[in-house]
C-alpha cells in the first residue's frame, strides 16, 4: 500500500506521462507581461480569443482534477504530513534538547463541485484532455476584439476602446498609431481593477517540466509499484526536472529526499500533494 494514503487505491483513469521524443523544455510561462510570449504564442491564440497561459497549464489543471475525482470516488484520505519525532532546541533559554512529536496531518479528498460550474466533471473523469478541451476551452479564454456594426452599442466599460480605422492606409502606419492610442488608454486606466472575463484563471508562473515531474511522482507513489530510485531513473523519463542525489551518513545514495521534495510543499514551491488539494478546492497554482 502507498504511504501517501490511509488505504490502497487503484488508478484507472490517471496515469504517469512518459517522455516523448518531441518533448521540449519551453521554460517559464508567465502572463504578467506580454513580450515573453513572442516564442510561446502558438497554442494561446485561436480565432479572436486568447488564453492567459499556454495550453499546458490547463492540461495539468485537468490532469490533477481528474486524479482528484478518481481518488474521491475511492473515498481516499491523503496523508499530507507523516507523524514524526524531532529533537528541538530553538528556545535560547532552553539548555537541553526537547523531544517533540509532530502529529500526522491528513485530508479527505473531496472536489468542490460548486467551483467547477461548466466543467462537466463526469467528462473530466472519463475523457482525454484534448477531447474535453474541444468543447470547454471557452472557460479559460478572453475575447480580444470584435467588429462593431452600425447597430452595435459602444461599450461604456473603461477597459474598452472604440476606434474607427481607415483600412486603406498602410498596415504599418495603422499599427503604429493604434499602438500609441492603446498605450495612452492603458496609462489612463493604471490602478483600476477590472473583473476578469474568463471564468477560470491560473495563478503564478508555470514550469512545464517541474509540473510534469510533480504529477508523475504523485501518480507513481500512489500506484506504489516502483522504488524511489526506479522512479527517478526510469527509462520512460517520468521525472523531467533536474535533480541531485544526496547521500546519507554512511555515504549511501538516498533517493527519497528528491521524490518527496516533488510531493511536499516547502514554503516556496508547491508540492504535488498541495497542488492536488488546491485543485480540489477549485483553483490551480494558488
C-alpha positions as CSV (number, residue, x, y, z in Angstrom):
1,X,0.0,0.0,0.0
2,X,1.2,3.5,-0.8
3,X,2.4,5.6,2.2
4,X,0.6,8.6,0.8
5,X,-3.0,7.4,1.7
6,X,-4.8,5.7,4.5
7,X,-5.8,2.8,2.3
8,X,-4.7,1.5,-1.0
9,X,-6.0,3.0,-4.3
10,X,-6.3,1.6,-7.8
11,X,-5.9,4.2,-10.6
12,X,-7.9,3.5,-13.8
13,X,-8.2,7.0,-15.4
14,X,-5.0,8.7,-14.3
15,X,-1.5,7.6,-15.3
16,X,2.0,8.9,-15.4
17,X,3.1,10.7,-18.6
18,X,6.0,9.2,-20.4
19,X,8.6,11.4,-22.1
20,X,8.0,11.6,-25.8
21,X,10.7,12.2,-28.4
22,X,9.3,15.6,-29.2
23,X,9.0,16.8,-25.6
24,X,10.9,20.1,-25.3
25,X,11.6,22.4,-22.4
26,X,9.7,25.6,-23.1
27,X,10.7,27.4,-19.9
28,X,8.7,29.5,-17.6
29,X,5.2,30.6,-18.7
30,X,4.3,33.9,-17.0
31,X,1.4,36.1,-18.0
32,X,2.3,39.2,-16.1
33,X,3.9,40.7,-19.2
34,X,3.4,40.2,-22.9
35,X,6.8,40.2,-24.6
36,X,7.9,36.8,-23.2
37,X,5.2,35.2,-25.2
38,X,6.8,36.0,-28.5
39,X,8.1,32.5,-28.7
40,X,5.2,30.8,-26.9
41,X,2.2,32.3,-28.8
42,X,1.4,29.1,-30.6
43,X,-1.5,27.5,-28.7
44,X,-2.5,30.7,-26.9
45,X,-4.4,32.3,-29.8
46,X,-7.4,30.8,-31.6
47,X,-9.6,32.9,-33.9
48,X,-10.4,36.1,-31.8
49,X,-9.6,34.6,-28.3
50,X,-6.5,34.4,-26.2
51,X,-5.5,32.2,-23.2
52,X,-3.7,33.7,-20.2
53,X,-1.2,30.8,-20.2
54,X,-0.1,28.3,-22.9
55,X,-2.4,25.3,-23.1
56,X,0.0,23.1,-21.0
57,X,-1.2,24.9,-17.8
58,X,-4.8,23.9,-18.4
59,X,-3.8,20.4,-19.3
60,X,-2.1,20.0,-16.0
61,X,-5.1,21.5,-14.1
62,X,-7.3,19.0,-15.9
63,X,-5.0,16.0,-15.0
64,X,-4.8,17.0,-11.3
65,X,-8.6,17.4,-11.3
66,X,-9.1,14.0,-12.9
67,X,-6.9,12.4,-10.3
68,X,-8.8,14.2,-7.5
69,X,-12.1,12.9,-8.9
70,X,-10.8,9.4,-9.1
71,X,-9.4,9.5,-5.6
72,X,-12.7,10.9,-4.3
73,X,-14.6,8.0,-5.9
74,X,-12.4,5.7,-3.8
75,X,-13.1,7.6,-0.6
76,X,-9.4,8.4,-0.3
77,X,-7.7,10.1,2.6
78,X,-4.4,11.8,1.7
79,X,-1.6,11.8,4.2
80,X,-0.4,15.4,3.9
81,X,2.3,15.1,6.6
82,X,3.5,12.0,8.3
83,X,3.8,11.8,12.1
84,X,7.5,12.2,13.2
85,X,9.6,12.7,16.2
86,X,12.2,15.5,16.2
87,X,14.6,16.9,18.8
88,X,14.3,20.6,19.2
89,X,16.3,23.3,21.0
90,X,15.2,26.5,19.3
91,X,14.4,28.4,22.5
92,X,17.7,30.2,23.6
93,X,16.8,29.7,27.3
94,X,16.5,26.0,26.7
95,X,19.6,24.1,27.8
96,X,18.6,20.6,26.7
97,X,17.2,19.1,23.6
98,X,13.4,18.5,23.8
99,X,11.7,15.6,22.1
100,X,8.8,16.9,20.0
101,X,6.2,14.8,18.3
102,X,4.7,16.3,15.2
103,X,1.2,15.0,14.6
104,X,0.1,13.4,11.3
105,X,-1.9,15.6,9.1
106,X,-4.5,14.1,6.8
107,X,-7.0,15.4,4.3
108,X,-10.1,13.7,2.8
109,X,-10.1,14.1,-1.0
110,X,-13.3,16.0,-1.9
111,X,-13.8,18.0,-5.1
112,X,-15.8,21.2,-4.5
113,X,-18.3,20.9,-7.4
114,X,-19.7,24.4,-6.9
115,X,-16.2,25.7,-8.0
116,X,-16.4,23.9,-11.3
117,X,-19.5,25.1,-13.0
118,X,-19.5,24.3,-16.7
119,X,-16.6,21.8,-16.5
120,X,-18.9,18.7,-16.8
121,X,-16.9,16.8,-14.2
122,X,-18.2,13.4,-15.4
123,X,-16.4,14.1,-18.7
124,X,-13.2,15.2,-16.9
125,X,-13.0,11.8,-15.3
126,X,-13.5,9.7,-18.4
127,X,-12.4,11.8,-21.4
128,X,-8.9,12.8,-22.6
129,X,-7.9,16.4,-22.2
130,X,-7.9,17.0,-25.9
131,X,-11.5,15.8,-26.4
132,X,-12.7,17.7,-23.3
133,X,-10.8,20.9,-24.4
134,X,-12.6,21.0,-27.7
135,X,-15.9,21.8,-26.0
136,X,-14.7,23.6,-22.9
137,X,-11.8,26.0,-23.9
138,X,-14.2,28.9,-23.7
139,X,-14.0,28.7,-19.9
140,X,-10.4,30.0,-19.9
141,X,-10.2,32.4,-22.9
142,X,-10.8,36.1,-23.3
143,X,-12.1,37.9,-26.4
144,X,-9.5,40.2,-27.9
145,X,-11.7,42.4,-30.1
146,X,-14.7,42.4,-32.2
147,X,-16.0,44.3,-35.3
148,X,-18.8,46.7,-34.4
149,X,-21.7,47.2,-36.9
150,X,-24.0,50.2,-37.1
151,X,-26.4,48.6,-34.6
152,X,-23.7,47.8,-32.0
153,X,-23.7,49.6,-28.8
154,X,-20.4,51.3,-27.8
155,X,-19.3,49.8,-24.5
156,X,-19.2,52.2,-21.5
157,X,-16.6,49.9,-19.8
158,X,-13.2,51.8,-19.3
159,X,-11.3,48.7,-20.4
160,X,-12.7,49.0,-23.9
161,X,-11.6,51.4,-26.6
162,X,-13.6,52.1,-29.7
163,X,-11.8,53.2,-32.9
164,X,-12.6,54.0,-36.5
165,X,-9.8,52.8,-38.7
166,X,-9.2,53.6,-42.4
167,X,-8.1,50.2,-43.6
168,X,-6.9,51.6,-46.9
169,X,-3.8,53.0,-45.3
170,X,-0.5,51.2,-44.8
171,X,-0.8,48.5,-42.2
172,X,2.4,49.6,-40.5
173,X,1.1,53.1,-40.1
174,X,-2.2,51.8,-38.7
175,X,-0.5,49.6,-36.2
176,X,1.9,52.3,-35.1
177,X,-0.9,54.7,-34.4
178,X,-3.3,52.2,-32.8
179,X,-0.5,51.0,-30.5
180,X,0.2,54.6,-29.4
181,X,-3.5,55.1,-28.6
182,X,-3.8,51.9,-26.7
183,X,-0.8,52.7,-24.6
184,X,-2.3,56.1,-23.7
185,X,-5.6,54.3,-22.8
186,X,-3.7,51.8,-20.6
187,X,-1.9,54.6,-18.9
188,X,-5.2,56.3,-18.1
189,X,-6.5,53.0,-16.7
190,X,-3.5,52.5,-14.4
191,X,-4.6,51.5,-11.0
192,X,-8.1,50.5,-12.0
193,X,-9.1,46.9,-11.3
194,X,-11.3,45.1,-13.8
195,X,-13.1,41.8,-13.3
196,X,-11.7,39.0,-15.4
197,X,-13.9,37.9,-18.3
198,X,-12.6,34.3,-18.3
199,X,-14.2,32.2,-15.6
200,X,-11.1,30.3,-14.5
201,X,-7.6,31.6,-14.1
202,X,-4.2,30.0,-13.4
203,X,-2.1,31.9,-10.8
204,X,1.6,32.3,-10.9
205,X,4.3,31.0,-13.2
206,X,4.1,27.6,-14.8
207,X,7.2,25.5,-15.5
208,X,6.3,22.6,-17.7
209,X,9.0,20.1,-16.6
210,X,8.5,20.8,-12.9
211,X,4.8,20.3,-13.0
212,X,5.0,17.1,-15.0
213,X,7.6,15.8,-12.6
214,X,5.4,16.5,-9.6
215,X,2.4,15.0,-11.2
216,X,4.2,11.8,-12.2
217,X,5.8,11.4,-8.8
218,X,2.4,11.6,-7.2
219,X,0.9,9.1,-9.6
220,X,3.7,6.6,-9.3
221,X,3.9,6.8,-5.5
222,X,0.1,6.2,-5.3
223,X,0.5,3.2,-7.5
224,X,3.3,2.0,-5.3
225,X,4.9,-0.3,-7.9
226,X,8.3,1.5,-8.2
227,X,11.0,2.4,-5.7
228,X,12.2,6.0,-5.5
229,X,15.3,5.1,-7.4
230,X,13.3,3.4,-10.1
231,X,11.0,6.5,-10.4
232,X,14.0,8.8,-10.8
233,X,15.9,6.6,-13.2
234,X,13.1,5.1,-15.2
235,X,13.7,4.7,-19.0
236,X,10.4,6.5,-19.7
237,X,11.7,9.7,-18.2
238,X,8.9,10.3,-15.8
239,X,10.9,12.9,-13.8
240,X,11.8,15.8,-16.2
241,X,13.2,18.2,-13.7
242,X,17.0,18.0,-13.0
243,X,17.8,16.7,-9.5
244,X,20.8,16.0,-7.4
245,X,21.1,12.8,-5.4
246,X,22.3,13.3,-1.8
247,X,24.0,10.7,0.5
248,X,23.3,9.6,4.0
249,X,25.6,9.3,7.0
250,X,27.1,6.1,5.5
251,X,27.7,7.8,2.2
252,X,25.0,5.7,0.5
253,X,22.8,7.3,-2.1
254,X,19.4,8.3,-0.9
255,X,16.6,8.9,-3.4
256,X,13.7,9.6,-1.1
257,X,14.6,13.2,-0.5
258,X,14.3,14.0,-4.2
259,X,10.9,12.2,-4.6
260,X,9.4,13.6,-1.5
261,X,10.7,17.1,-2.5
262,X,8.4,16.8,-5.5
263,X,5.5,15.7,-3.4
264,X,5.7,18.1,-0.5
265,X,5.5,21.9,-0.4
266,X,8.5,23.7,1.1
267,X,7.1,27.2,1.8
268,X,8.3,28.5,-1.5
269,X,7.2,25.9,-4.1
270,X,4.0,23.9,-4.1
271,X,4.4,20.1,-4.0
272,X,2.2,17.7,-5.9
273,X,0.0,16.9,-2.8
274,X,-0.8,20.6,-2.2
275,X,-1.4,21.1,-6.0
276,X,-3.9,18.3,-5.8
277,X,-5.7,19.7,-2.7
278,X,-5.8,23.2,-4.3
279,X,-7.4,21.8,-7.4
280,X,-10.0,20.0,-5.3
281,X,-10.7,23.4,-3.7
282,X,-11.3,25.0,-7.2
283,X,-8.0,26.7,-8.1
284,X,-4.7,25.8,-9.7
285,X,-1.2,27.1,-8.7
286,X,-2.6,29.3,-5.9
